[in-house]
Structures are given as structure tokens and as C-alpha cells.
Amino acid sequence: MNKKIWIAALLVTVMAVAAGCGSKPTAAPNQTQGAGSETNVTEVEGETITEPVTAEPEENTTPTESTEGSSEGTTTTTPPSETSTETPATSESNQKKTITVFYTDEEELELHKASAEISYASDDAKYKAAFESLQQSKDAKLVPLWAKEIELKSVQFKDGALTLDIHLPDTARLGAGGESYALDALKQTFFQFDEVKSLDLLVDGQQSESLMGHVDLEHPMTRSE
């Protein structure tokens, strides 16, 4: 009888212990861990063991944009501008020559000669420059017989024959004495060039009997020996 009572008491004790072990709560994961940490929960023979695990920070895989060039920018080297201070050179073919030019005095009593320097690049330019020298004087006492209003329209030279075509306005006409001196000044100025053998003077392309109405005009005028 007593043996049965002890067996029953032992069974009750075993069942109570088994019931106590089966109802033991499982520990919840620690939620207070900071960001970046994890908790491993391991159950060993009915007991829960919590092991903190620290998670490694994630690497930033976003490529970093190169800022090289954004701060420094693209450097463009611009060559310094050059300002030319050179004066265009005169053509090498230009020549200078000192010639004798003829004028008259204020009373138109006689011819007077003077020196003038001309610059030219061709024979036609030389004759034109000589004619222009007859139209101007640096000496107030020497009066040009060929006024600046007279236009030299064209110059032709061939086989020793020089032809000048002019336009003569009424304001440039002279008296008989002035006309004679003007023709003499023209001939002596142009016949100093050795290549000129004859000189023909046209007025607006025409051979006129007289330049200004007082003296006959030869066509052509020739060099006097």
C-alpha cells in the first residue's frame, strides 16, 4: 500500500517538473540594439540563448562622380592678338627721279626752272607725275602755268611718241603770253626724257588748232635740236 502511494507521488512530481519545463517562455530578441546590430537566438535543450551579432556597415556602391574639370574647368589658351604696326611697303618697282620743271613769275615775264622729285612705277606714271609737278609749286614766287583744274585724262607712250589728253576748263585759260609760256614749259619738261621724241596734246580727245585760242598748236610737237 505504501509502495503505491510513493509511486503515485513520484509520478505527480515528474509530471509537475515536465509541465514546468514545457511552459518556460522563450526570450524575445533584443529590440533595443542600435542600428547596424543583429541578435541570433539559439535554443539549446529547451533554453534560449541570445547572442548579439554586430552587422558590418554596408558599403556605398554609388560611384563618386569625378569633379575633376568641374572646378578647374577647361582651360583654353588663346594666343595674344597681335597688332600690326608695320606700314605697307612701297612696291619695289617704284622709282624716284629728280626732274626740272618750268614755271613763270607773278608778272608772266619769263620762264623759270626748278627741281622737283617724282615717284613712279611705270613710264605712264612717270609722265603723269611730271605733269602734276607742272601744276604745283613750293615756291610762292614761281607760278604754275598749268592750273590744278586741268585734268589729265590719259597718257599714252609708244615708239617715242607721247600723247597727253587733257580737259581744259575755262577758268584755266590764259592770255597770249601765258599760253605761249605754258606750251614752252610743257615741251621743255617732257623733252628732258630722252625716250620722248614727240609730244601730242589733245583736248578731250581731239586735236585742237589752238590750246587757248591765241597760239597755234602743233600735232605733234617735236624736240628742237
ABEGO torsion letter per residue (X at the ends): XAAAAAAAAAAAAAAAAAAAAAABBBBBBBAABBBGBBBBBBBBGGBBBBBBBBBBBBBBABBBBBABGAAAEBBBBBBBBBBBABBBBBBAABBBBBBBBBBBBAAGABBBBBBBBBBBABAAAAAAAAAAAAABBABAABBBABBAABBBABBBBBGGBBBBBBBBBAAABBBAAAAAAAAAAAAAAAAABAABABBBBBBGGBBBABAAGABBBBOBBBBBX
